[in-house]
Amino acid sequence: MTASDVTELQFGEPLALIGGDRRPALSGERLDTFNPATGRLIARIPRCGAEDVQLAVEGAARALPAWQRMPLAERAARLTRLAEVIDLRAEELVRIDTI
């Protein structure tokens, strides 16, 4: 795949979010994702395996105590901010879901 091929992917090559870091799968493998209506390749996503899942579980376990200690108002504010970001990108998310 050339650099121009990547720019032609509708959604590019997103990374996995594991332990607060965006990264490819440990194996380096990717999963081609196609638009079923057109057959067009729209994205290449990390093909995460058991090791990636284990790292994600460990990262979540490390994050949990801090989340539990966080004051309720701060947790609520963070979740509200998440909802705002989702609202801001709603059209894009609907387009992705539809494809």
Buried (B, 14 or more C-beta within 10 A) or exposed (E): EEEEEEEEBBBEEBEBEBBEEEBBBBEEEBEEBEEEEEEEBBBBBBBBEEEBEEBBEEBEEEEEEEEEEEEEEEEEEEEEEEEEEEEEEEEEEEEEEEB
